[in-house]
C-alpha cells in the first residue's frame, strides 16, 4: 500500500512539473520604450528577444509562423552616430545596406506606408538564399517607422511559394503591431 501511495505522489509531482514547464509565458516587454510583445500575434509565435547593445535600448523580438515566415521587430533609439536622423535617411541607409550585402537581391517595390496614423516606409525585395535548410527564392519585407523617439523596424522573410499566406500573416501582424508607449529619454 505504501508503494502505491508513493507512486501516486511521484506521478502527481511529475505531472505538475510537466504542466508548469509547458505553460511558460514567452511574452517580452522592452523596459525603455514600454513596448509589449505578446507571445502570439495572430499566425506569428514569439521565438525570442535579442539585445543588440549593452544598455538594452536596441532590441529585436523574433516571431515565426508554421509555414516558415519569420518576422523580427526591432526597436532602437532614432539616432545614428549619436545624431537624430530622419526616417527617410535611415530607411535609405538600411535599404542600401541590404542591396550591398545580398548580391542577388532585387527591389520589387518601395513606398510610404501609413499604419495606425503613423507614416513609415516600406520595401519588398526578392533574393535567393539558404532558408530553413534549403536554398530557395525568398520574399523579404522591410518596414520602418519612427514613434516617440524610437525607430521601429520590421523585417519579414518567407519562401516565395508561401507569398499569399505570408502577406496575409504580415497584414494581420501590422494591424496589431506593438508600439512604444514611452517617449525615448
C-alpha positions as CSV (number, residue, x, y, z in Angstrom):
1,X,0.0,0.0,0.0
2,X,2.9,2.4,0.8
3,X,4.4,1.8,-2.6
4,X,1.1,2.7,-4.4
5,X,0.8,5.9,-2.4
6,X,4.4,6.8,-3.1
7,X,3.9,6.1,-6.8
8,X,0.8,8.3,-6.9
9,X,2.7,11.1,-5.2
10,X,5.6,10.8,-7.7
11,X,3.3,10.8,-10.7
12,X,1.5,13.8,-9.3
13,X,4.7,15.7,-8.9
14,X,5.9,14.7,-12.4
15,X,2.5,15.8,-13.9
16,X,2.6,19.2,-12.1
17,X,6.1,19.9,-13.3
18,X,5.2,19.0,-16.9
19,X,2.2,21.3,-16.7
20,X,4.2,24.2,-15.3
21,X,7.0,23.8,-17.9
22,X,4.7,23.7,-20.9
23,X,2.8,26.9,-19.9
24,X,5.8,29.3,-19.8
25,X,4.8,32.8,-20.8
26,X,7.2,33.9,-23.6
27,X,5.9,37.5,-23.9
28,X,8.5,40.3,-23.6
29,X,8.4,43.9,-22.5
30,X,11.0,46.4,-23.6
31,X,11.5,48.4,-20.5
32,X,12.9,51.5,-22.2
33,X,10.1,52.0,-24.7
34,X,7.3,50.3,-22.8
35,X,6.6,48.1,-25.9
36,X,4.9,44.9,-25.0
37,X,5.5,41.9,-27.3
38,X,2.8,39.2,-26.7
39,X,3.7,35.5,-27.1
40,X,1.5,35.3,-30.1
41,X,0.2,37.9,-32.7
42,X,-2.2,36.0,-35.0
43,X,-0.2,33.5,-37.0
44,X,3.2,34.6,-35.5
45,X,4.5,33.0,-32.4
46,X,7.4,34.5,-30.5
47,X,10.8,32.9,-30.8
48,X,13.0,35.1,-28.6
49,X,14.1,38.6,-27.8
50,X,17.6,39.7,-28.5
51,X,19.6,42.6,-27.2
52,X,22.0,44.4,-29.6
53,X,23.6,46.9,-27.2
54,X,25.0,47.0,-23.7
55,X,22.1,49.1,-22.3
56,X,19.2,47.1,-23.7
57,X,17.8,50.1,-25.7
58,X,18.4,48.3,-29.0
59,X,16.4,45.1,-29.2
60,X,14.7,42.8,-31.6
61,X,12.0,40.3,-31.0
62,X,11.7,37.3,-33.4
63,X,8.4,35.6,-34.4
64,X,7.7,32.7,-36.7
65,X,4.7,31.2,-38.4
66,X,4.0,27.5,-39.1
67,X,4.5,28.0,-42.8
68,X,8.1,29.3,-42.5
69,X,7.6,33.1,-42.4
70,X,10.0,34.8,-40.0
71,X,9.5,38.3,-38.6
72,X,11.7,40.4,-36.4
73,X,10.5,43.6,-34.9
74,X,13.4,45.9,-33.8
75,X,13.1,48.9,-31.5
76,X,16.1,51.2,-31.0
77,X,16.7,55.0,-30.5
78,X,16.1,57.2,-33.5
79,X,19.8,58.1,-33.7
80,X,22.7,57.4,-36.0
81,X,26.2,58.0,-34.6
82,X,24.6,60.0,-31.7
83,X,22.7,62.3,-34.0
84,X,18.9,62.3,-34.7
85,X,18.3,61.1,-38.2
86,X,15.2,61.4,-40.4
87,X,13.1,58.4,-41.2
88,X,13.8,58.8,-44.9
89,X,17.6,58.9,-44.4
90,X,17.5,55.9,-42.0
91,X,15.3,53.9,-44.4
92,X,17.6,54.6,-47.4
93,X,20.7,53.7,-45.4
94,X,19.2,50.4,-44.4
95,X,17.9,49.7,-47.9
96,X,21.3,50.3,-49.4
97,X,22.9,48.0,-46.8
98,X,20.6,45.2,-47.9
99,X,21.3,45.9,-51.5
100,X,25.1,45.8,-50.8
101,X,25.0,42.7,-48.6
102,X,22.9,40.4,-50.9
103,X,24.4,40.1,-54.4
104,X,21.2,38.7,-56.0
105,X,18.7,41.0,-54.2
106,X,16.1,42.8,-56.3
107,X,14.0,45.7,-55.1
108,X,10.4,44.9,-56.1
109,X,8.5,47.8,-54.5
110,X,9.1,50.8,-52.3
111,X,6.6,53.3,-50.9
112,X,5.4,55.3,-47.9
113,X,3.3,53.2,-45.5
114,X,0.7,54.6,-43.2
115,X,-0.3,52.4,-40.3
116,X,-2.4,53.4,-37.3
117,X,-2.0,57.1,-38.3
118,X,1.8,56.6,-38.3
119,X,3.7,57.2,-41.5
120,X,6.6,54.9,-42.3
121,X,8.5,53.5,-45.2
122,X,8.1,50.1,-46.9
123,X,10.1,48.0,-49.3
124,X,9.8,44.5,-50.8
125,X,12.7,42.5,-52.1
126,X,13.4,39.1,-53.6
127,X,16.6,37.1,-53.4
128,X,17.9,33.5,-53.2
129,X,19.4,32.2,-50.0
130,X,19.6,29.3,-47.7
131,X,16.5,29.4,-45.5
132,X,15.1,26.6,-43.4
133,X,17.8,24.2,-44.6
134,X,17.3,24.7,-48.3
135,X,18.4,27.2,-51.0
136,X,15.3,28.9,-52.2
137,X,13.9,32.1,-53.6
138,X,12.6,34.4,-50.9
139,X,10.4,37.4,-50.4
140,X,11.8,40.0,-47.9
141,X,9.9,42.9,-46.5
142,X,11.2,45.9,-44.7
143,X,9.0,48.4,-42.7
144,X,10.5,51.3,-40.7
145,X,8.5,53.8,-38.6
146,X,9.6,56.4,-36.1
147,X,7.5,56.8,-32.9
148,X,8.2,58.6,-29.7
149,X,11.9,58.9,-30.5
150,X,12.2,55.2,-31.4
151,X,12.7,53.5,-34.7
152,X,10.5,50.5,-35.2
153,X,11.9,48.3,-37.9
154,X,10.2,45.1,-39.1
155,X,11.9,42.6,-41.3
156,X,9.9,39.6,-42.7
157,X,11.3,36.8,-44.7
158,X,9.4,33.9,-46.3
159,X,9.7,31.5,-49.2
160,X,8.3,33.0,-52.4
161,X,5.9,30.0,-52.8
162,X,4.3,31.0,-49.5
163,X,3.7,34.6,-50.6
164,X,-0.1,34.6,-50.2
165,X,-0.2,33.2,-46.7
166,X,2.8,35.3,-45.7
167,X,1.2,38.5,-47.0
168,X,-1.9,37.7,-45.0
169,X,0.0,37.0,-41.8
170,X,2.0,40.2,-42.2
171,X,-1.1,42.3,-42.7
172,X,-2.7,40.8,-39.6
173,X,0.6,41.4,-37.6
174,X,0.7,45.0,-38.7
175,X,-2.9,45.6,-37.5
176,X,-1.7,44.6,-34.0
177,X,1.9,45.9,-34.1
178,X,3.4,46.5,-30.7
179,X,4.1,50.3,-30.4
180,X,6.3,52.1,-27.9
181,X,4.3,53.6,-25.0
182,X,7.1,55.7,-23.6
183,X,9.0,58.6,-25.1
184,X,12.7,58.0,-25.5
185,X,14.8,60.0,-23.0
